[in-house]
Amino acid sequence: MSETPEFEPSQSRPAPIRPASSRKNSDAIGRASKFMMIAGAILTAIGMIFGMGSMLLGFTESAVMDLIMIVPGGFLMCFAGLTGWVLAGGK
């Protein structure tokens, strides 16, 4: 006898229907999360390209460190956006 796993909807156990208000909220969170993910990726790329470039070209240490320190913030922003997007349903 083949039994379906509990997490799969079937004829006798349909998938739960979410109210329209939560779908709208989920869509807004998904959009904001996508924006945050893209902005974080851009900040990370800018910090890596210009920070590493200025370090290799031999500019002063304070300017290099200012540019390189953008990278962790951009990475955290990108990761938070990815997490929010997945929790919102990945749409």
Phi and psi restraints in degrees (range 20) as a CNS / XPLOR table:
assign (resid 1 and name C) (resid 2 and name N)
       (resid 2 and name CA) (resid 2 and name C) 1.0 -93.0 20.0 2
assign (resid 2 and name N) (resid 2 and name CA)
       (resid 2 and name C) (resid 3 and name N) 1.0 120.7 20.0 2
assign (resid 2 and name C) (resid 3 and name N)
       (resid 3 and name CA) (resid 3 and name C) 1.0 -112.4 20.0 2
assign (resid 3 and name N) (resid 3 and name CA)
       (resid 3 and name C) (resid 4 and name N) 1.0 135.2 20.0 2
assign (resid 3 and name C) (resid 4 and name N)
       (resid 4 and name CA) (resid 4 and name C) 1.0 -78.1 20.0 2
assign (resid 4 and name N) (resid 4 and name CA)
       (resid 4 and name C) (resid 5 and name N) 1.0 146.6 20.0 2
assign (resid 4 and name C) (resid 5 and name N)
       (resid 5 and name CA) (resid 5 and name C) 1.0 -62.9 20.0 2
assign (resid 5 and name N) (resid 5 and name CA)
       (resid 5 and name C) (resid 6 and name N) 1.0 158.6 20.0 2
assign (resid 5 and name C) (resid 6 and name N)
       (resid 6 and name CA) (resid 6 and name C) 1.0 -64.9 20.0 2
assign (resid 6 and name N) (resid 6 and name CA)
       (resid 6 and name C) (resid 7 and name N) 1.0 -28.9 20.0 2
assign (resid 6 and name C) (resid 7 and name N)
       (resid 7 and name CA) (resid 7 and name C) 1.0 -82.6 20.0 2
assign (resid 7 and name N) (resid 7 and name CA)
       (resid 7 and name C) (resid 8 and name N) 1.0 -9.6 20.0 2
assign (resid 7 and name C) (resid 8 and name N)
       (resid 8 and name CA) (resid 8 and name C) 1.0 -91.9 20.0 2
assign (resid 8 and name N) (resid 8 and name CA)
       (resid 8 and name C) (resid 9 and name N) 1.0 128.4 20.0 2
assign (resid 8 and name C) (resid 9 and name N)
       (resid 9 and name CA) (resid 9 and name C) 1.0 -70.5 20.0 2
assign (resid 9 and name N) (resid 9 and name CA)
       (resid 9 and name C) (resid 10 and name N) 1.0 150.7 20.0 2
assign (resid 9 and name C) (resid 10 and name N)
       (resid 10 and name CA) (resid 10 and name C) 1.0 -142.0 20.0 2
assign (resid 10 and name N) (resid 10 and name CA)
       (resid 10 and name C) (resid 11 and name N) 1.0 -174.4 20.0 2
assign (resid 10 and name C) (resid 11 and name N)
       (resid 11 and name CA) (resid 11 and name C) 1.0 -60.4 20.0 2
assign (resid 11 and name N) (resid 11 and name CA)
       (resid 11 and name C) (resid 12 and name N) 1.0 -44.7 20.0 2
assign (resid 11 and name C) (resid 12 and name N)
       (resid 12 and name CA) (resid 12 and name C) 1.0 -79.7 20.0 2
assign (resid 12 and name N) (resid 12 and name CA)
       (resid 12 and name C) (resid 13 and name N) 1.0 -18.8 20.0 2
assign (resid 12 and name C) (resid 13 and name N)
       (resid 13 and name CA) (resid 13 and name C) 1.0 -135.6 20.0 2
assign (resid 13 and name N) (resid 13 and name CA)
       (resid 13 and name C) (resid 14 and name N) 1.0 80.1 20.0 2
assign (resid 13 and name C) (resid 14 and name N)
       (resid 14 and name CA) (resid 14 and name C) 1.0 -69.6 20.0 2
assign (resid 14 and name N) (resid 14 and name CA)
       (resid 14 and name C) (resid 15 and name N) 1.0 161.5 20.0 2
assign (resid 14 and name C) (resid 15 and name N)
       (resid 15 and name CA) (resid 15 and name C) 1.0 -65.2 20.0 2
assign (resid 15 and name N) (resid 15 and name CA)
       (resid 15 and name C) (resid 16 and name N) 1.0 144.3 20.0 2
assign (resid 15 and name C) (resid 16 and name N)
       (resid 16 and name CA) (resid 16 and name C) 1.0 -66.0 20.0 2
assign (resid 16 and name N) (resid 16 and name CA)
       (resid 16 and name C) (resid 17 and name N) 1.0 142.5 20.0 2
assign (resid 16 and name C) (resid 17 and name N)
       (resid 17 and name CA) (resid 17 and name C) 1.0 -96.9 20.0 2
assign (resid 17 and name N) (resid 17 and name CA)
       (resid 17 and name C) (resid 18 and name N) 1.0 123.7 20.0 2
assign (resid 17 and name C) (resid 18 and name N)
       (resid 18 and name CA) (resid 18 and name C) 1.0 -86.3 20.0 2
assign (resid 18 and name N) (resid 18 and name CA)
       (resid 18 and name C) (resid 19 and name N) 1.0 144.9 20.0 2
assign (resid 18 and name C) (resid 19 and name N)
       (resid 19 and name CA) (resid 19 and name C) 1.0 -65.3 20.0 2
assign (resid 19 and name N) (resid 19 and name CA)
       (resid 19 and name C) (resid 20 and name N) 1.0 155.1 20.0 2
assign (resid 19 and name C) (resid 20 and name N)
       (resid 20 and name CA) (resid 20 and name C) 1.0 -61.5 20.0 2
assign (resid 20 and name N) (resid 20 and name CA)
       (resid 20 and name C) (resid 21 and name N) 1.0 -33.1 20.0 2
assign (resid 20 and name C) (resid 21 and name N)
       (resid 21 and name CA) (resid 21 and name C) 1.0 -64.1 20.0 2
assign (resid 21 and name N) (resid 21 and name CA)
       (resid 21 and name C) (resid 22 and name N) 1.0 -38.1 20.0 2
assign (resid 21 and name C) (resid 22 and name N)
       (resid 22 and name CA) (resid 22 and name C) 1.0 -73.1 20.0 2
assign (resid 22 and name N) (resid 22 and name CA)
       (resid 22 and name C) (resid 23 and name N) 1.0 -30.4 20.0 2
assign (resid 22 and name C) (resid 23 and name N)
       (resid 23 and name CA) (resid 23 and name C) 1.0 -66.2 20.0 2
assign (resid 23 and name N) (resid 23 and name CA)
       (resid 23 and name C) (resid 24 and name N) 1.0 -41.1 20.0 2
assign (resid 23 and name C) (resid 24 and name N)
       (resid 24 and name CA) (resid 24 and name C) 1.0 -64.6 20.0 2
assign (resid 24 and name N) (resid 24 and name CA)
       (resid 24 and name C) (resid 25 and name N) 1.0 -41.8 20.0 2
assign (resid 24 and name C) (resid 25 and name N)
       (resid 25 and name CA) (resid 25 and name C) 1.0 -65.1 20.0 2
assign (resid 25 and name N) (resid 25 and name CA)
       (resid 25 and name C) (resid 26 and name N) 1.0 -39.8 20.0 2
assign (resid 25 and name C) (resid 26 and name N)
       (resid 26 and name CA) (resid 26 and name C) 1.0 -65.1 20.0 2
assign (resid 26 and name N) (resid 26 and name CA)
       (resid 26 and name C) (resid 27 and name N) 1.0 -39.7 20.0 2
assign (resid 26 and name C) (resid 27 and name N)
       (resid 27 and name CA) (resid 27 and name C) 1.0 -64.4 20.0 2
assign (resid 27 and name N) (resid 27 and name CA)
       (resid 27 and name C) (resid 28 and name N) 1.0 -40.2 20.0 2
assign (resid 27 and name C) (resid 28 and name N)
       (resid 28 and name CA) (resid 28 and name C) 1.0 -67.1 20.0 2
assign (resid 28 and name N) (resid 28 and name CA)
       (resid 28 and name C) (resid 29 and name N) 1.0 -40.7 20.0 2
assign (resid 28 and name C) (resid 29 and name N)
       (resid 29 and name CA) (resid 29 and name C) 1.0 -66.8 20.0 2
assign (resid 29 and name N) (resid 29 and name CA)
       (resid 29 and name C) (resid 30 and name N) 1.0 -38.7 20.0 2
assign (resid 29 and name C) (resid 30 and name N)
       (resid 30 and name CA) (resid 30 and name C) 1.0 -62.4 20.0 2
assign (resid 30 and name N) (resid 30 and name CA)
       (resid 30 and name C) (resid 31 and name N) 1.0 -43.3 20.0 2
assign (resid 30 and name C) (resid 31 and name N)
       (resid 31 and name CA) (resid 31 and name C) 1.0 -64.6 20.0 2
assign (resid 31 and name N) (resid 31 and name CA)
       (resid 31 and name C) (resid 32 and name N) 1.0 -44.3 20.0 2
assign (resid 31 and name C) (resid 32 and name N)
       (resid 32 and name CA) (resid 32 and name C) 1.0 -64.1 20.0 2
assign (resid 32 and name N) (resid 32 and name CA)
       (resid 32 and name C) (resid 33 and name N) 1.0 -37.3 20.0 2
assign (resid 32 and name C) (resid 33 and name N)
       (resid 33 and name CA) (resid 33 and name C) 1.0 -68.3 20.0 2
assign (resid 33 and name N) (resid 33 and name CA)
       (resid 33 and name C) (resid 34 and name N) 1.0 -39.1 20.0 2
assign (resid 33 and name C) (resid 34 and name N)
       (resid 34 and name CA) (resid 34 and name C) 1.0 -62.1 20.0 2
assign (resid 34 and name N) (resid 34 and name CA)
       (resid 34 and name C) (resid 35 and name N) 1.0 -43.0 20.0 2
assign (resid 34 and name C) (resid 35 and name N)
       (resid 35 and name CA) (resid 35 and name C) 1.0 -61.5 20.0 2
assign (resid 35 and name N) (resid 35 and name CA)
       (resid 35 and name C) (resid 36 and name N) 1.0 -43.5 20.0 2
assign (resid 35 and name C) (resid 36 and name N)
       (resid 36 and name CA) (resid 36 and name C) 1.0 -65.9 20.0 2
assign (resid 36 and name N) (resid 36 and name CA)
       (resid 36 and name C) (resid 37 and name N) 1.0 -37.2 20.0 2
assign (resid 36 and name C) (resid 37 and name N)
       (resid 37 and name CA) (resid 37 and name C) 1.0 -66.1 20.0 2
assign (resid 37 and name N) (resid 37 and name CA)
       (resid 37 and name C) (resid 38 and name N) 1.0 -43.4 20.0 2
assign (resid 37 and name C) (resid 38 and name N)
       (resid 38 and name CA) (resid 38 and name C) 1.0 -67.8 20.0 2
assign (resid 38 and name N) (resid 38 and name CA)
       (resid 38 and name C) (resid 39 and name N) 1.0 -43.2 20.0 2
assign (resid 38 and name C) (resid 39 and name N)
       (resid 39 and name CA) (resid 39 and name C) 1.0 -62.9 20.0 2
assign (resid 39 and name N) (resid 39 and name CA)
       (resid 39 and name C) (resid 40 and name N) 1.0 -40.6 20.0 2
assign (resid 39 and name C) (resid 40 and name N)
       (resid 40 and name CA) (resid 40 and name C) 1.0 -64.4 20.0 2
assign (resid 40 and name N) (resid 40 and name CA)
       (resid 40 and name C) (resid 41 and name N) 1.0 -40.2 20.0 2
assign (resid 40 and name C) (resid 41 and name N)
       (resid 41 and name CA) (resid 41 and name C) 1.0 -65.5 20.0 2
assign (resid 41 and name N) (resid 41 and name CA)
       (resid 41 and name C) (resid 42 and name N) 1.0 -38.5 20.0 2
assign (resid 41 and name C) (resid 42 and name N)
       (resid 42 and name CA) (resid 42 and name C) 1.0 -66.3 20.0 2
assign (resid 42 and name N) (resid 42 and name CA)
       (resid 42 and name C) (resid 43 and name N) 1.0 -44.7 20.0 2
assign (resid 42 and name C) (resid 43 and name N)
       (resid 43 and name CA) (resid 43 and name C) 1.0 -61.3 20.0 2
assign (resid 43 and name N) (resid 43 and name CA)
       (resid 43 and name C) (resid 44 and name N) 1.0 -41.4 20.0 2
assign (resid 43 and name C) (resid 44 and name N)
       (resid 44 and name CA) (resid 44 and name C) 1.0 -63.5 20.0 2
assign (resid 44 and name N) (resid 44 and name CA)
       (resid 44 and name C) (resid 45 and name N) 1.0 -43.8 20.0 2
assign (resid 44 and name C) (resid 45 and name N)
       (resid 45 and name CA) (resid 45 and name C) 1.0 -64.8 20.0 2
assign (resid 45 and name N) (resid 45 and name CA)
       (resid 45 and name C) (resid 46 and name N) 1.0 -42.8 20.0 2
assign (resid 45 and name C) (resid 46 and name N)
       (resid 46 and name CA) (resid 46 and name C) 1.0 -62.5 20.0 2
assign (resid 46 and name N) (resid 46 and name CA)
       (resid 46 and name C) (resid 47 and name N) 1.0 -45.7 20.0 2
assign (resid 46 and name C) (resid 47 and name N)
       (resid 47 and name CA) (resid 47 and name C) 1.0 -62.4 20.0 2
assign (resid 47 and name N) (resid 47 and name CA)
       (resid 47 and name C) (resid 48 and name N) 1.0 -41.2 20.0 2
assign (resid 47 and name C) (resid 48 and name N)
       (resid 48 and name CA) (resid 48 and name C) 1.0 -69.0 20.0 2
assign (resid 48 and name N) (resid 48 and name CA)
       (resid 48 and name C) (resid 49 and name N) 1.0 -47.2 20.0 2
assign (resid 48 and name C) (resid 49 and name N)
       (resid 49 and name CA) (resid 49 and name C) 1.0 -67.1 20.0 2
assign (resid 49 and name N) (resid 49 and name CA)
       (resid 49 and name C) (resid 50 and name N) 1.0 -54.2 20.0 2
assign (resid 49 and name C) (resid 50 and name N)
       (resid 50 and name CA) (resid 50 and name C) 1.0 -77.2 20.0 2
assign (resid 50 and name N) (resid 50 and name CA)
       (resid 50 and name C) (resid 51 and name N) 1.0 -34.3 20.0 2
assign (resid 50 and name C) (resid 51 and name N)
       (resid 51 and name CA) (resid 51 and name C) 1.0 -67.5 20.0 2
assign (resid 51 and name N) (resid 51 and name CA)
       (resid 51 and name C) (resid 52 and name N) 1.0 -49.1 20.0 2
assign (resid 51 and name C) (resid 52 and name N)
       (resid 52 and name CA) (resid 52 and name C) 1.0 -68.9 20.0 2
assign (resid 52 and name N) (resid 52 and name CA)
       (resid 52 and name C) (resid 53 and name N) 1.0 -36.1 20.0 2
assign (resid 52 and name C) (resid 53 and name N)
       (resid 53 and name CA) (resid 53 and name C) 1.0 -63.7 20.0 2
assign (resid 53 and name N) (resid 53 and name CA)
       (resid 53 and name C) (resid 54 and name N) 1.0 -44.3 20.0 2
assign (resid 53 and name C) (resid 54 and name N)
       (resid 54 and name CA) (resid 54 and name C) 1.0 -70.2 20.0 2
assign (resid 54 and name N) (resid 54 and name CA)
       (resid 54 and name C) (resid 55 and name N) 1.0 -31.1 20.0 2
assign (resid 54 and name C) (resid 55 and name N)
       (resid 55 and name CA) (resid 55 and name C) 1.0 -68.2 20.0 2
assign (resid 55 and name N) (resid 55 and name CA)
       (resid 55 and name C) (resid 56 and name N) 1.0 -41.1 20.0 2
assign (resid 55 and name C) (resid 56 and name N)
       (resid 56 and name CA) (resid 56 and name C) 1.0 -70.7 20.0 2
assign (resid 56 and name N) (resid 56 and name CA)
       (resid 56 and name C) (resid 57 and name N) 1.0 -29.7 20.0 2
assign (resid 56 and name C) (resid 57 and name N)
       (resid 57 and name CA) (resid 57 and name C) 1.0 -82.1 20.0 2
assign (resid 57 and name N) (resid 57 and name CA)
       (resid 57 and name C) (resid 58 and name N) 1.0 -9.2 20.0 2
assign (resid 57 and name C) (resid 58 and name N)
       (resid 58 and name CA) (resid 58 and name C) 1.0 87.6 20.0 2
assign (resid 58 and name N) (resid 58 and name CA)
       (resid 58 and name C) (resid 59 and name N) 1.0 29.2 20.0 2
assign (resid 58 and name C) (resid 59 and name N)
       (resid 59 and name CA) (resid 59 and name C) 1.0 -72.9 20.0 2
assign (resid 59 and name N) (resid 59 and name CA)
       (resid 59 and name C) (resid 60 and name N) 1.0 172.2 20.0 2
assign (resid 59 and name C) (resid 60 and name N)
       (resid 60 and name CA) (resid 60 and name C) 1.0 -61.3 20.0 2
assign (resid 60 and name N) (resid 60 and name CA)
       (resid 60 and name C) (resid 61 and name N) 1.0 154.6 20.0 2
assign (resid 60 and name C) (resid 61 and name N)
       (resid 61 and name CA) (resid 61 and name C) 1.0 -66.0 20.0 2
assign (resid 61 and name N) (resid 61 and name CA)
       (resid 61 and name C) (resid 62 and name N) 1.0 -36.5 20.0 2
assign (resid 61 and name C) (resid 62 and name N)
       (resid 62 and name CA) (resid 62 and name C) 1.0 -66.2 20.0 2
assign (resid 62 and name N) (resid 62 and name CA)
       (resid 62 and name C) (resid 63 and name N) 1.0 -39.3 20.0 2
assign (resid 62 and name C) (resid 63 and name N)
       (resid 63 and name CA) (resid 63 and name C) 1.0 -67.1 20.0 2
assign (resid 63 and name N) (resid 63 and name CA)
       (resid 63 and name C) (resid 64 and name N) 1.0 -38.9 20.0 2
assign (resid 63 and name C) (resid 64 and name N)
       (resid 64 and name CA) (resid 64 and name C) 1.0 -65.2 20.0 2
assign (resid 64 and name N) (resid 64 and name CA)
       (resid 64 and name C) (resid 65 and name N) 1.0 -46.3 20.0 2
assign (resid 64 and name C) (resid 65 and name N)
       (resid 65 and name CA) (resid 65 and name C) 1.0 -66.1 20.0 2
assign (resid 65 and name N) (resid 65 and name CA)
       (resid 65 and name C) (resid 66 and name N) 1.0 -35.3 20.0 2
assign (resid 65 and name C) (resid 66 and name N)
       (resid 66 and name CA) (resid 66 and name C) 1.0 -61.7 20.0 2
assign (resid 66 and name N) (resid 66 and name CA)
       (resid 66 and name C) (resid 67 and name N) 1.0 -41.9 20.0 2
assign (resid 66 and name C) (resid 67 and name N)
       (resid 67 and name CA) (resid 67 and name C) 1.0 -73.3 20.0 2
assign (resid 67 and name N) (resid 67 and name CA)
       (resid 67 and name C) (resid 68 and name N) 1.0 -39.1 20.0 2
assign (resid 67 and name C) (resid 68 and name N)
       (resid 68 and name CA) (resid 68 and name C) 1.0 -70.0 20.0 2
assign (resid 68 and name N) (resid 68 and name CA)
       (resid 68 and name C) (resid 69 and name N) 1.0 -29.7 20.0 2
assign (resid 68 and name C) (resid 69 and name N)
       (resid 69 and name CA) (resid 69 and name C) 1.0 -73.0 20.0 2
assign (resid 69 and name N) (resid 69 and name CA)
       (resid 69 and name C) (resid 70 and name N) 1.0 -6.7 20.0 2
assign (resid 69 and name C) (resid 70 and name N)
       (resid 70 and name CA) (resid 70 and name C) 1.0 -71.3 20.0 2
assign (resid 70 and name N) (resid 70 and name CA)
       (resid 70 and name C) (resid 71 and name N) 1.0 -29.0 20.0 2
assign (resid 70 and name C) (resid 71 and name N)
       (resid 71 and name CA) (resid 71 and name C) 1.0 -60.2 20.0 2
assign (resid 71 and name N) (resid 71 and name CA)
       (resid 71 and name C) (resid 72 and name N) 1.0 -50.5 20.0 2
assign (resid 71 and name C) (resid 72 and name N)
       (resid 72 and name CA) (resid 72 and name C) 1.0 -62.6 20.0 2
assign (resid 72 and name N) (resid 72 and name CA)
       (resid 72 and name C) (resid 73 and name N) 1.0 -38.6 20.0 2
assign (resid 72 and name C) (resid 73 and name N)
       (resid 73 and name CA) (resid 73 and name C) 1.0 -64.4 20.0 2
assign (resid 73 and name N) (resid 73 and name CA)
       (resid 73 and name C) (resid 74 and name N) 1.0 -41.8 20.0 2
assign (resid 73 and name C) (resid 74 and name N)
       (resid 74 and name CA) (resid 74 and name C) 1.0 -65.6 20.0 2
assign (resid 74 and name N) (resid 74 and name CA)
       (resid 74 and name C) (resid 75 and name N) 1.0 -38.7 20.0 2
assign (resid 74 and name C) (resid 75 and name N)
       (resid 75 and name CA) (resid 75 and name C) 1.0 -65.5 20.0 2
assign (resid 75 and name N) (resid 75 and name CA)
       (resid 75 and name C) (resid 76 and name N) 1.0 -44.1 20.0 2
assign (resid 75 and name C) (resid 76 and name N)
       (resid 76 and name CA) (resid 76 and name C) 1.0 -63.9 20.0 2
assign (resid 76 and name N) (resid 76 and name CA)
       (resid 76 and name C) (resid 77 and name N) 1.0 -38.3 20.0 2
assign (resid 76 and name C) (resid 77 and name N)
       (resid 77 and name CA) (resid 77 and name C) 1.0 -65.6 20.0 2
assign (resid 77 and name N) (resid 77 and name CA)
       (resid 77 and name C) (resid 78 and name N) 1.0 -41.5 20.0 2
assign (resid 77 and name C) (resid 78 and name N)
       (resid 78 and name CA) (resid 78 and name C) 1.0 -65.9 20.0 2
assign (resid 78 and name N) (resid 78 and name CA)
       (resid 78 and name C) (resid 79 and name N) 1.0 -41.8 20.0 2
assign (resid 78 and name C) (resid 79 and name N)
       (resid 79 and name CA) (resid 79 and name C) 1.0 -67.3 20.0 2
assign (resid 79 and name N) (resid 79 and name CA)
       (resid 79 and name C) (resid 80 and name N) 1.0 -39.8 20.0 2
assign (resid 79 and name C) (resid 80 and name N)
       (resid 80 and name CA) (resid 80 and name C) 1.0 -65.4 20.0 2
assign (resid 80 and name N) (resid 80 and name CA)
       (resid 80 and name C) (resid 81 and name N) 1.0 -38.9 20.0 2
assign (resid 80 and name C) (resid 81 and name N)
       (resid 81 and name CA) (resid 81 and name C) 1.0 -64.7 20.0 2
assign (resid 81 and name N) (resid 81 and name CA)
       (resid 81 and name C) (resid 82 and name N) 1.0 -40.2 20.0 2
assign (resid 81 and name C) (resid 82 and name N)
       (resid 82 and name CA) (resid 82 and name C) 1.0 -64.5 20.0 2
assign (resid 82 and name N) (resid 82 and name CA)
       (resid 82 and name C) (resid 83 and name N) 1.0 -42.5 20.0 2
assign (resid 82 and name C) (resid 83 and name N)
       (resid 83 and name CA) (resid 83 and name C) 1.0 -63.4 20.0 2
assign (resid 83 and name N) (resid 83 and name CA)
       (resid 83 and name C) (resid 84 and name N) 1.0 -45.0 20.0 2
assign (resid 83 and name C) (resid 84 and name N)
       (resid 84 and name CA) (resid 84 and name C) 1.0 -63.4 20.0 2
assign (resid 84 and name N) (resid 84 and name CA)
       (resid 84 and name C) (resid 85 and name N) 1.0 -37.9 20.0 2
assign (resid 84 and name C) (resid 85 and name N)
       (resid 85 and name CA) (resid 85 and name C) 1.0 -66.5 20.0 2
assign (resid 85 and name N) (resid 85 and name CA)
       (resid 85 and name C) (resid 86 and name N) 1.0 -41.4 20.0 2
assign (resid 85 and name C) (resid 86 and name N)
       (resid 86 and name CA) (resid 86 and name C) 1.0 -66.8 20.0 2
assign (resid 86 and name N) (resid 86 and name CA)
       (resid 86 and name C) (resid 87 and name N) 1.0 -42.6 20.0 2
assign (resid 86 and name C) (resid 87 and name N)
       (resid 87 and name CA) (resid 87 and name C) 1.0 -67.5 20.0 2
assign (resid 87 and name N) (resid 87 and name CA)
       (resid 87 and name C) (resid 88 and name N) 1.0 -27.4 20.0 2
assign (resid 87 and name C) (resid 88 and name N)
       (resid 88 and name CA) (resid 88 and name C) 1.0 -78.6 20.0 2
assign (resid 88 and name N) (resid 88 and name CA)
       (resid 88 and name C) (resid 89 and name N) 1.0 -7.2 20.0 2
assign (resid 88 and name C) (resid 89 and name N)
       (resid 89 and name CA) (resid 89 and name C) 1.0 115.1 20.0 2
assign (resid 89 and name N) (resid 89 and name CA)
       (resid 89 and name C) (resid 90 and name N) 1.0 -2.9 20.0 2
assign (resid 89 and name C) (resid 90 and name N)
       (resid 90 and name CA) (resid 90 and name C) 1.0 68.0 20.0 2
assign (resid 90 and name N) (resid 90 and name CA)
       (resid 90 and name C) (resid 91 and name N) 1.0 32.7 20.0 2
